[in-house]
């Protein structure tokens, strides 16, 4: 394992580290670990150089790797759920030092457009997106990143917990936007990564949410985290729904059982049509909204603070090495979930008591 001081000295010394390893899509449907030149010289103004410690894997990575979603260019480096340690600080950066643990915010907003000025940076007209839309991702041994989009990790938390920082931000933002009053019957649709993270947040806020999930192992995990299994027609009519699956059958299975005026926040994404008819929406006077990523900087700052007490490691599988990533992405193994919704992927494990819903890459070795 590379120690902090020796690594920092190495990347700061010209020529000491000549290459780094990076996980990239090199051709349609083909992912490999490649050697790339290491960053040379100091980071650019306003940026920090980060030694990556862990990167979460999600459905967006799977879609890009499989070719069902087109990367901006080839080769393309994956990964947008990253944590690491600062190895070097660029000019003009204040408040950061070598060795600081950071969670990287992958959505880099302009701060100048109409939406940014209104505080809804999720709709930024010039948003950059690491690993997905515009910028190389975090699945490399070393990356440079704007210091403004780094968040200090709480001291002493395990890496298995910290790696959930970015998807936890998505779940936290969805719940914030739902504007809970307190005491409502809340239903979470889907016990993938997003559904389970939403469950942890709700339990932390004093709720005992209901969860609708067809996979027995995942439903059991949700109940162990403090939820209750939702049984249509027997459980109370939910007043609030967090749809963390985003698949038509998820909402369709429960829409007849919602309370009038129920609030439905959809965080899961799917290309199919919504699983509720206009008849059901109108007759029950449902309030439906979508929740896309989060707002900078407050939502990730809130989620990182939550990591002090939320045991997100309970949903995390064993760490994979960098060399295992091509097989992991190609095989769609281990129940990998969408960052937005946690919809189950083919090959998810349904028989184990601890399904390891969230997969991640361990870069500490």
QUICOR-V734666 format. One record per pair of residues at least 12 apart in sequence whose ideal C-beta (glycine too) atoms are under 7 Angstrom apart, sorted by sequence separation. I is the first residue (numbers start at 1). J is the second residue. If there is no record, write none. Layout:
i->(I I)
j->(J J)
//
This chain:
i->(21 22 86 109 113 199 65 86 113 332 335 21 22 64 85 86 110 332 333 335 85 109 332 334 19 20 85 86 110 186 195 211 331 19 61 210 241 317 19 20 61 84 109 195 208 209 210 211 212 19 83 108 208 211 18 83 107 108 191 208 210 237 238 239 246 335 337 17 83 186 188 232 237 238 241 243 255 335 337 82 107 187 191 203 232 237 240 243 246 262 264 266 334 335 58 106 171 175 186 187 188 189 190 199 203 239 240 241 242 243 244 245 246 247 251 252 264 336 55 106 170 174 186 191 233 238 241 243 244 246 248 251 252 260 261 262 263 264 265 266 267 56 106 185 187 196 200 210 232 242 243 247 248 250 251 255 260 266 334 14 55 80 167 171 175 196 199 248 249 258 261 265 11 55 167 171 175 191 199 248 191 199 210 258 54 168 172 196 52 53 167 171 191 53 191 328 52 53 51 164 31 50 51 104 50 50 51 325 29 50 11 29 48 49 108 318 25 28 49 188 317 320 322 25 48 316 48 104 108 212 317 319 320 321 322 48 212 315 316 317 319 320 47 187 315 319 7 46 105 198 316 321 43 45 48 104 25 42 44 45 46 104 105 198 27 43 45 46 26 42 48 102 103 25 26 42 102 195 25 80 102 103 194 195 24 25 80 96 101 102 185 187 24 50 79 80 100 101 186 189 192 24 25 78 185 192 23 50 77 93 185 186 187 188 189 190 22 23 87 184 189 190 23 82 184 186 188 189 80 79 80 77 78 79 103 77 79 106 180 190 72 78 189 72 77 103 178 189 77 103 178 189 175 187 174 269 83 268 269 60 268 269 194 267 268 270 194 267 268 268 11 12 11 190 8 83 7 8 83 4 81 83 55 55 81 178 52 80 81 178 52 177 52 225 8 52 51 52 174 50 49 50 174 221 4 49 50 246 245 247 47 48 170 244 245 246 47 244 245 47 48 44 46 47 43 46 48 39 38 39 54 201 204 53 204 56 54 56 54 58 56 200 56 177 200 177 197 23 22 174 22 173 21 196 20 21 20 173 20 173 193 170 170 169 173 172 215 169 172 11 169 172 215 217 220 221 169 172 216 217 221 168 215 217 217 218 165 168 217 165 218 165 194 168 193 162 192 161 194 194 195 164 194 151 192 193 151 154 157 161 192 153 161 190 192 161 164 190 192 151 154 160 163 190 154 158 160 196 193 192 193 170 122 170 122 122 167 122 121 120 121 119 107 139 109 107 105 164 105 103 163 103 139 141 81 65 54 65 62 61 62 57 62 59 58 59 60 57 58 59 60 58 59 58 62 59 59 33 33 33 33 31 32 31 31 23 31 21 23 56 57 57 56 57 55 54 55 54 54 55 54 53 52 53 1 1)
j->(33 34 98 121 125 211 78 99 126 345 348 35 36 78 99 100 124 346 347 349 100 124 347 349 35 36 101 102 126 202 211 227 347 36 78 227 258 334 37 38 79 102 127 213 226 227 228 229 230 38 102 127 227 230 38 103 127 128 211 228 230 257 258 259 266 355 357 38 104 207 209 253 258 259 262 264 276 356 358 104 129 209 213 225 254 259 262 265 268 284 286 288 356 357 81 129 194 198 209 210 211 212 213 222 226 262 263 264 265 266 267 268 269 270 274 275 287 359 79 130 194 198 210 215 257 262 265 267 268 270 272 275 276 284 285 286 287 288 289 290 291 81 131 210 212 221 225 235 257 267 268 272 273 275 276 280 285 291 359 40 81 106 193 197 201 222 225 274 275 284 287 291 38 82 194 198 202 218 226 275 219 227 238 286 83 197 201 225 82 83 197 201 221 84 222 359 84 85 84 197 65 84 85 138 85 86 87 361 66 87 49 67 86 87 146 356 64 67 88 227 356 359 361 65 88 356 89 145 149 253 358 360 361 362 363 90 254 357 358 359 361 362 90 230 358 362 51 90 149 242 360 365 88 90 93 149 71 88 90 91 92 150 151 244 74 90 92 93 74 90 96 150 151 74 75 91 151 244 75 130 152 153 244 245 75 76 131 147 152 153 236 238 76 102 131 132 152 153 238 241 244 77 78 131 238 245 77 104 131 147 239 240 241 242 243 244 77 78 142 239 244 245 79 138 240 242 244 245 137 137 138 136 137 138 162 137 139 166 240 250 133 139 250 134 139 165 240 251 140 166 242 254 242 254 242 338 153 338 340 132 340 341 267 340 341 343 268 341 342 343 87 88 88 268 87 162 87 88 163 85 163 165 138 139 166 263 138 166 167 265 140 265 141 314 98 142 142 143 265 142 142 143 267 315 99 144 145 341 341 343 144 145 267 341 342 343 145 342 343 146 147 144 146 147 144 147 150 142 142 144 159 306 309 159 310 163 162 164 163 167 166 310 167 289 312 291 312 139 139 291 140 291 140 315 140 141 141 294 142 295 315 293 294 294 299 299 344 299 302 142 300 303 348 350 353 354 303 306 350 351 355 303 350 352 353 355 303 306 355 304 357 307 337 312 337 307 337 307 340 341 342 312 342 300 341 342 301 304 307 311 342 304 312 341 343 313 316 342 344 304 307 313 316 343 308 313 316 357 357 357 358 339 292 340 293 294 339 295 295 295 296 295 293 325 296 296 296 358 300 300 360 304 361 363 339 329 319 330 329 329 332 328 336 336 336 337 338 336 337 338 339 338 339 339 345 343 345 322 323 325 326 325 326 326 329 322 330 322 325 358 359 360 360 361 360 360 361 361 362 363 363 363 363 364 364 365)
//
